[in-house]
Amino acid sequence: MLRRVKFITGVLFVTVALSACNTFHGFGEDVSHLGGAISRAAK
């Protein structure tokens, strides 16, 4: 039983970690696009 709980906890941790990477990657792209828009508006 303890082995099963450890396995499930590990799978959940990996899932959360991978989804967080995608979230931060998307956030970086959004900031980059916003910076480009600000640069174009300032010209």
Secondary structure as UniProt FT lines:
FT   HELIX           2..42
//
